[in-house]
């Protein structure tokens, strides 16, 4: 134990100052994300139970599908919370990046679960198209209204406290909640149509429309998560510009083996080799490069190998 704390202290000694600043904003955002998710989870779980029993009671697929959606919502919100908690765990020798990536995996899982839910809704609606059952539309509308209010409250909690725009994990949770709000709006609309026209096909029809809207959002989240897992260049960074910026530094001949990737939302990594002329000061070039990457592209985690013309290394595969 003593050895461990000692080595940790040594690590801190070299690193604490440089990184403390960069991660403070990250931790602050993470706290907000957690609060928003917690609020949304509590609201969602409560309404899920109401809609489920309400759906059974009124015989409405629109309500039942909405509660199924709420279930996937609640589990996705819970997973997002777990992911944030996981991400705060310290890095270990076996996982040098820590557990940040878990947030991306959570988003991927959430996206896939949305697909499954939407599939179930469409399947059930197909059955109902051919013989639409009678639905107690009045009670159904009241329950759907309560559901809608709750969803909007959850969405508000996520938007106000969390970083929905930049964090893919939070965005996947937010999409679940918004998809849900659409489900409630759909259920209200179906209820209205059925109570006015007695047109019971409205229930499965609207369920399908909502399911398709859910799929659109889910596809975006899955695509983004896969992009990150494939070590794709972050959407916020223009690789060509980065290359030009580095090549304009005094004394730099060329930039090769350049890679930019994302650890988790809002945390990008960068590595490259800089070939410089024989008489250039490598440390000065390095300092300029680090400064420009941070200032212009907001990349704080970079590894740069500075080389002079005499150096030979084999061509890398990527």
C-alpha positions, 0 to 999 in steps of 0.5 A, spaced: 500 500 500 505 504 501 508 503 495 502 504 491 501 511 494 508 513 493 508 512 486 501 515 485 504 521 489 510 521 484 505 521 478 501 527 481 507 531 482 509 530 475 502 531 472 497 535 477 499 542 475 499 541 467 492 537 467 488 540 473 486 546 469 484 542 463 480 537 467 476 542 471 471 544 466 470 537 465 469 535 472 464 541 472 460 539 466 460 532 469 457 534 475 451 537 471 450 531 467 449 527 473 444 531 476 440 532 470 440 525 468 438 523 475 432 528 475 430 525 468 431 518 471 426 519 477 421 523 473 421 517 467 421 511 472 414 514 475 411 516 469 413 509 466 409 505 471 403 510 470 403 509 463 404 501 463 398 500 468 394 506 464 395 502 457 393 495 460 387 499 463 385 503 457 387 498 452 391 503 448 397 500 444 400 508 443 400 508 451 403 501 452 408 503 447 410 509 450 411 506 457 415 501 453 419 506 450 419 509 458 422 503 460 428 503 455 428 511 457 429 509 464 434 504 463 438 508 458 438 514 463 441 509 468 446 506 464 448 514 462 449 515 469 453 509 470 457 511 465 459 518 468 460 514 474 465 509 471 468 515 467 470 518 474 474 512 476 482 513 475 486 510 470 490 504 471 496 501 468 491 496 464 487 502 462 491 508 461 486 512 458 481 510 464 474 509 463 472 515 459 470 510 453 465 507 457 460 513 456 461 512 448 459 504 449 453 507 453 451 511 448 452 506 443 448 501 447 442 506 448 442 507 440 441 500 439 436 499 444 432 505 441 432 501 435 429 494 438 424 498 442 422 501 435 422 495 432 417 492 437 412 498 436 412 497 429 411 489 430 405 490 435 402 496 430 402 491 424 398 486 428 393 491 430 392 495 423 388 489 421 383 489 427 384 495 431 381 494 438 377 499 442 381 504 446 378 508 452 380 514 449 378 519 454 382 516 460 388 514 455 389 522 453 389 524 461 395 519 462 398 521 456 398 528 458 401 527 464 406 523 461 408 529 456 408 533 462 413 529 465 417 528 459 418 535 458 420 536 465 426 531 464 428 534 457 428 541 461 432 538 466 437 535 461 438 541 457 439 546 463 444 541 467 447 537 462 451 538 456 446 535 451 450 539 445 457 536 446 456 529 450 454 523 445 452 519 452 447 525 454 445 526 447 443 519 447 439 520 453 436 526 451 433 523 445 430 517 449 426 523 453 424 527 446 422 520 443 418 519 449 415 526 449 413 525 441 410 518 443 405 522 448 404 527 443 402 521 439 398 518 444 394 524 445 393 525 438 390 518 437 386 519 443 383 525 440 382 522 433 379 516 436 374 520 441 371 524 435 371 519 429 371 513 433 377 511 428 381 506 432 386 505 427 389 511 429 392 508 435 397 503 431 398 508 425 401 514 430 405 509 434 408 507 427 410 514 426 413 515 433 417 509 432 420 512 425 422 518 429 425 514 434 429 511 429 432 517 426 435 519 432 437 513 434 441 512 427 445 518 429 447 516 436 449 509 433 453 513 427 457 518 432 458 512 437 461 508 432 465 513 429 468 514 436 470 507 437 473 507 430 478 512 432 475 517 427 477 524 427 473 528 432 467 532 428 469 539 431 476 538 428 478 539 421 484 535 420 487 539 414 487 545 417 491 542 423 496 539 418 497 546 415 497 550 421 503 545 424 507 545 417 507 553 417 511 553 424 518 555 422 523 550 421 518 544 420 519 540 413 513 536 414 508 533 418 506 525 418 503 519 422 498 524 424 492 522 428 486 525 431 481 521 435 476 522 441 477 518 448 470 521 450 465 527 448 469 533 449 476 529 450 480 529 444 487 526 443 492 527 438 499 525 435 504 526 430 511 526 427 514 533 425 520 533 421 524 539 422 531 542 419 537 540 422 539 547 425 532 548 428 531 548 435 526 542 436 524 544 443 522 551 440 518 548 435 514 543 440 512 549 444 509 552 438 506 546 436 503 545 443 500 552 444 497 552 437 494 545 438 491 548 444 489 555 442 486 554 435 483 546 436 482 546 443 486 539 443 490 539 450 492 531 450 497 531 444 504 527 443 509 530 438 515 526 436 520 531 433 525 528 428 531 531 424 532 529 417 537 524 419 532 519 423 530 513 419 523 509 421 519 504 418 513 506 414 507 505 419 501 501 417 496 507 418 
